[in-house]
Amino acid sequence: MKCCDPRDHHFGSKHAERDLARYQKQGPDRTTQILLDSIRGQDLRNATLLDIGAGLGVIHHELLQDTCSSATHIDLSSAYNDVAAKESVRRGHRERVEFIQGDIAEYEGTLESHDIVTLDRVVCCYPDYRGMLSTAVEKCGRVFAMSYPRNRWFVHLAMGIENLKRKTNGDPFRSFVHSPQEIRQIPESHGLRRQSVVRTPFWQIELYTR
Ligand SMILES: C[S@@+](CC[C@H](N)C(=O)[O-])C[C@H]1O[C@@H](n2cnc3c(N)ncnc32)[C@H](O)[C@@H]1O
C-alpha cells in the first residue's frame, strides 16, 4: 500500500495547512534545519534540487535563496503539493519549481539527474523503502541527503504508540524504523560516500557525495 493514498487523511489538507502555519511562524524544524545546514556545508551554487516526498517544500523554499537555481518537488499528496505551491508563490520563486504530484516509482524512468537529491523523513513511510531509496540515489549527481528515524528502543516505542493511535482513529498510515546499516548500503552501493551523520534523539540525518 502507498503510504499516502490521496483518500488518506494523514497527508490531507488539514495537516498541510497546520504544518505551513507552523513553518511560516517558526521556520524549518530541527531535523530539516540540520539537513539544510549539511547541504549548505557543501558550498554549492546554482544547483538543481530534487526533493522526494517534499511535503510542504521547506527544503526548496530555503535552498532557492542561496544554493539552488531550480527545484523539482514530488509528493503523493495533492494537499501538500497545493500548499507548497501556494507558499512558492508567496515567496516569489514559483517559476523555479516544478511540482509533480505522484509516486516517485512512476517517474523513475523520466526524471533527470539533479545535483542535490533529498529524502527528508520519507523512508519511514514504507516497510520496504529500498526501491524508493535506490531511485533517489540514482537521480543524484553530487549530493544526497536524507533523514530517517533512529533504530533505538524508545523510537520503536514512540512509533508503536503512534501507529496504535492511527489504527484506533481509522488512519491507515503507519511508520517504520529500519536498520541504518541496511539503509547506508544503498547509497554506498551506488557509488556515494557518506560525509556526515548527525543524530537527534529521534532522527538520523546523513549526507553523501558522489
Ligand atoms: C513524513 S512526510 C515528510 C515531508 C517532508 N519531507 C518533511 O520532512 O517535512 C512524508 C511525505 O512523503 C510523501 N511520499 C510518501 N511516499 C511517496 C512516494 N512514493 N512518492 C512521492 N511522495 C511520497 C508523502 O505524501 C508525505 O508528504
The ligand as a Gaussian input file, in Angstrom:
#p B3LYP/6-31G(d) Opt

LIG

0 1
 C        6.537000      12.396000       6.745000
 S        6.231000      13.325000       5.292000
 C        7.749000      14.260000       5.130000
 C        7.567000      15.538000       4.354000
 C        8.824000      16.413000       4.245000
 N        9.876000      15.750000       3.509000
 C        9.299000      16.788000       5.625000
 O       10.293000      16.232000       6.099000
 O        8.663000      17.649000       6.247000
 C        6.382000      12.120000       4.019000
 C        5.992000      12.683000       2.664000
 O        6.377000      11.755000       1.646000
 C        5.372000      11.703000       0.667000
 N        5.526000      10.405000      -0.001000
 C        5.476000       9.182000       0.572000
 N        5.667000       8.226000      -0.330000
 C        5.884000       8.837000      -1.511000
 C        6.144000       8.359000      -2.832000
 N        6.194000       7.070000      -3.103000
 N        6.316000       9.265000      -3.815000
 C        6.227000      10.590000      -3.547000
 N        5.970000      11.092000      -2.315000
 C        5.802000      10.233000      -1.303000
 C        4.086000      11.880000       1.467000
 O        2.991000      12.306000       0.694000
 C        4.499000      12.901000       2.517000
 O        4.243000      14.227000       2.109000

